[in-house]
Every structure is written in structure tokens, then in C-alpha cells.
Amino acid sequence: MAMRLFIIILLLCTGPGAAAPLVKSGQGRVVEVVDGDTLFLDDGVQVRLVGIQAPKLPLGRRNFKTWPLAAEAKRALETLSLDRVVKLSYGGRRTDRYGRALAHLHREDGLWLQEQLLRQGMARVYSFRDNRAVVPEMLAAEQAAREGKLGIWGHRWYRIWQQEELHRGLEGFFLIEGTVLKTAQIRGRIYLNFGQDWRQDFTITVAPRDRKLFERSGFAHGAMVGQRLRVRGWLKHFNGPSIEATHPEQIELLNRVN
């Protein structure tokens, strides 16, 4: 199943609209691990391990509840990286609004930190429109951990939701599965509707500014009718629960209708 899904992901994510490959740039020794996806190098650079999201610690934020397995994720990254030299590579935007480096990290022995954390079930894939490199490889690593129920995938808090389970008041970053019932393009925005009533049922939307990126990747919204999809992103409620997809790698095609 994992290999079949990986092939489908590659078909969607390695066409003309695919992300650029990684570019190597610099290295440093890890001197401090902040949480499961953030660390400091010996030159003072703070690195956010781009492309993944580990369980979160409060880190001084008021009224922020620790996510399940956050301490375990931090320990996993410490074991993999602390006091080791890592090489930085970039596949898109290089810094975030906090000045952190948005890098992929490889140890001197070639071990890729993002992939290892995903394979251990200590993180999930979390990509952005301006940082999409090597997402298919990361999705394959995540899938392997999920099938083995490793780490976060053995905890109900991180489960994949079915579109029928969604309800008002549920907000945050989710992985959601469902079957597309119908699609539309209205004033340049794409709608993938998962129920009869778009005012209440789950919908994936693609904004006009992002539509061409999907089209260049071979994504045709009309061909999605009857397809079972998995989408990841921030769930909001506007005319029912919805996720706005900004790049094709957010959507995994779980089956195809001939």
C-alpha cells in the first residue's frame, strides 16, 4: 500500500509544477534542541526543520497546552542531532518571519533528520507553497510510520479524520480523508465538495492565485469527482468546515477511478 501511494504522490508532485531540488548551503554543530523540530547551531543560527511539524511545547506561550508526545519528540531530535555536525540544504524560502533558517538537515554520515523523525512517528509532513522540496519522500516516510502506528500515529489526538466526523468548533491542523462528490470553479476559485450541502459539508478550496500551480502539476479539479483524497492543512469554518490548499502536495490521491 505504501509503495502504491508513493507512486500516486510522485505522479502529482513531480510534473512540470514540481518543486525545485535541495541546494546545499553551510553547516554547523547542534548545541541546543528547543523542541521536536527546532534547534540551535554553534554559530547562533536557529533552525526550523522545514517540511515537518513535531508535537508542540508551550515554550513560554500563555494558555498553550502541550501537545501529546511533545517531550518525546524533543528527545528524539536530541538523540539524532545534539553535538553533531549537520549540513544545511534549502528547497525554497530560506528564513521565516522569526529569522529562523528553514533548512533540511543531514548529518555527516548522510542521515536526513526530517526523514528519521517522520519514520519514527515523531512528526508529520507540514509543507508550504514557498517550500515544497522533497515532499514526496517525506510523505512516504510518514506513511511508513503511520502504517506501523509508531509515535504520534498510535495516539488518537493525531488521527486522520474522516470528513463525516468534522463538526463546528473543530479548528487546527488536521489530516482529513473523504470522497469528492462534486467540484466547481467560481470566479477563479476551485471548490472540491465532499457533501451535498456546501454550506455544511467539508470543502477543499484553491484560491485563484494558487490555481495555476495546481494546473501545472497536472491537477484537474473536474477529474477529482469520485476520488478519495487525503488533505492536510488548517481547518477553518466558513460555510462549513474547509481547508484552503495552497500547493498540490497538500492533497494525496488515495485511489483512481478509471
N, C-alpha and C positions, 0 to 999 in steps of 0.2 A: 504493500500500500504506500509506504514512504517513497519508494522509487517512482511509482506511478504519479504520485502527487508532485514530486520534484520535477518530473518531465513536463507536467502541465504548467508549473510555475515558470520553467525555463521558456516555454513557448510564449508566455505572456510578457516576460521580462527581459528577453534577450534579442528582441527585434530592433527595428530602426529607432525606436524611442527608448532603448535601454540606457541605463546609467553608464557613466564613464568608469574605467577601471581605477584601482587604487594607485596613488602616487606616493612613493616613499619620501619622507622629509624629516630627518632628525631622529634622535634617540635620547634616552635618559634613564637614570636608575630610579625605581619606585621607592619612595621614602615614607609615604603615608597613604593609607586607604581610608577614604571618607565614608563610603558606603559600597553597595554592590556593583556600582557602575561609575564610580568617580574616585580619582586618586591624584596624588601629587608626585612630581618628579623632583630630582635633586637640584634642578635649576630653577625651582619655584613654579614651574608651569603646572596648572591644574588641568587634568584631562578628564573629559566626559567621554566614556567609551561609547562612541556613536553607534547607532543601529540597534541598541538593545535598551531594555528597561528592566532593571532589577527591583525587587521589593524595596520600598522606601522607608527610611528612618526619619524621625521628626527634624533632626539637625537644627534645633532651636526654633522651629516654626510653631507658633502658638496654635493650640487646638488641633494639631495634626496627629492623627493616630498612626502608630507604627503598623506598617503592612505585615501580614503574616510572612514569616521566614526572612525578614529583613536582616536580622543578625546573622543568620546562616549564609545569606548571600554575601554579606561583607566578609565573613570568614573565608568563604570560597575564593573571593578575589584576593584576599591577603595571602592565602596559600599559593595561589598561582603566580603572584606578582611581587610581593614585598621583598625588597632588597635585590631585585633582579633588574638587569638592563633590558629595556624594551625599545623596539623600533616603532616609530610613528608613521602611519600612512593615512592618506586623506582621499575621500571619494566624493567630495562636494564642498559645501561651506566649511571653512576651517575653524571658525570660532563662533561661540554663541553670545547672547546678549550679556552674559556674565563674564566674558573674557576667557572662558574655558576652551581649551583645544578640543575640537570634535574629531577624534582620531580613532583609527583602528590600531590595536597594539599587538605586536608579535615579539615574543621573547627571542633571545639569541639562538635558542635551539629550534626556532621556527614555529613554536606553539602559538596559535592565534587566540588571544584571551576571550574575545567575543564568542567565538565558536565553542570554546570549552565551557564557558558559563552557560550557554544555551544547551549544550549537550548534557550538562549536569542538572538541568532544570532550575538553574538559579537566576534566570532572566527570560524575557520573551522579546521577540523582534519588535522594534519600535523605530520605524523609518520616517523620513521626511522628504518632501518634494525636492528640496535642495541638497539632499544627502541620501542617495539611493544605491550606492555601490554595493556589490556582493550580497544584496538582499536574498536572492535565490538560495545561495549557500547557507545563509543564516536561517532561513525558513526550514531548510532540510534538517539542520541541527536541532532546531526547536521541535520539529515533528518527531524526531527520534526520541527525544526526552519525553514528549507528551505520550507517545505510544508505550513507553516504559513506565509512565506515571512517576517520573522522577521529580524531586524537588517540588516546585510550585504546582506541578501538574497532578500531584497527589492531594492537593488542598482545594476544597470546594470554592474558596474565595477567588481562585484564578480560573475557574472552569470556563469552558466555551458555552456561551448562552445560545439557546435556540430562539429564533425570532418570536415564537409564540409566548415565550416566558417574559418578554420585556414589559415593563409597566411604568407608569408615570412616577416620577421621583427618582428613577434609576439613572444616575449620571456618572460618568467617569470613563476610563479607558477600558474597552471590552473587546473580546473576540466573539463574533456573532455569526451563526450559521442559519441559512434559510434558503428557500427556493424562490426564484424570481417569478412573480405572477405576470407582471406586465412592465413595460418601460415607456418612457416618453422623453421628448426633448422640447422644452418650453423656454422661449427667449434665450436660447443658448445653453440652458442648464439641463443636464441629464438627470433623470429620475429612474431608479430601479425600485419598483414597488413589490413588496413581499406579501401584500394582502389586498383584499377587495376595496377597503376604505383607506385611501391615502391620508385621511385626516386622523386616523387612529393607529394604523398598522406601520410596521417598520419600513423605512425607506433609506436607500443609499443615494446620495446626490453627488454630482460632479459639477463644479462651478464652471462658467464659460471660460475663465482664464486657464483652467486646467484641462479642458476638454481635448485640446489638440495633443497634449501629452499622452492621453489615453489612446487617441486615434492613431498616433504614430507607433504605439506599441501593439497595434492590431486589435484593440478593444472596440467592438461594435456593440452598442447597447441593445440594439434590436435582437442580436443573436443570444442575448442572455436570458430571454424568456424560457422558462422551464429548466434553467440551470440551477444547480445547487452551489451556493457560494459561501465562502468564509471571508468576512471582512473584519479588519481591526482598526480601531480609531476611537475618537472621543464621542461618546453617545450623548446627544442632546435631545430635547423635546421641543419640536416646533411642528404643529400638525402631526403629532405622533412622534414616536422615537425615531431618530435618524442619525446617520453618520455621514459627514461630508468627506469623501475620498479626494485627496489632492494628487495622488500618484498611483499608477497601476499596481505597484507592489503591495498595496493595502488589501487587494482583493485576490483571493485564491479560488480558482475554479475547481470544484471538487468532483464534478462529473461533466460529461458532454452528452448532448442529445444529438443523434445523427439525423 
